[in-house]
């Protein structure tokens, strides 16, 4: 009896580890591609600026937010997107392309759930605290 329980636990653990490793590989491969794409698009910062705004980074954030919304909505609507493909596209590719897309998607989900105060608070805190954190980093290095 106990042997069967231990054996089942070990088999379950091994299966879980293989699944996790597979998921990590999907995320990592997507993240690699997304990061390289972000690098190329953000190079526009060197050639094109409007009112000193880093246009490449702005485009990355807008494109990434649009694509994560598109992919997430399609996955929810059709149910035809596998867990591995979602990990590759949303967590990996879009996560590597821009973390701003995850922030935008989380806000959309909260809005759809009627959590408007949470959206306002999350957005305000994210922008303000991220700015302060970056400023603090500069101050500490200076």
Steps between C-alpha positions, in 0.01 A plus 500: 500500500760757606723396209219584258454844657872575486524374143202713392649805672837451328336450158285811553807701605700390194207578267459842661871574464498402130193717439657791685823465304304496174312814608824673598646423157193645325522816712877529455488460123219755472684735735814478289310592183306778675813652650680503166197661334487763775867574445446564128187713545653701784796586274259755349581707811837576340346636180158637579378705796191713542525755781784289644263204544675167432281402206639147470417418861158662466431288191615184678262571789204582276558210258559257787183612679298464180641155425452363852140623492445344159656167596324484838160585352542246219603231747199572722252528213600191305654275762723377215829617648693235692659569837843468340413750225368748760820462700709550186304799362376685811750422776806448279472704181298792637677483836833524322374765263362717779386456857273798445271269304439284808418813701252612234339157478460479878325837496262387223413186698433707813282739297303209356443382857372844600799580721532863389649630825761225488584596139548864595705412807712239320566731205583799716722305737674314217589812305586713803695238695683368192606856419614556859685167502684588179580845639626343824722267298652798320545689827669203668746458213573871473 
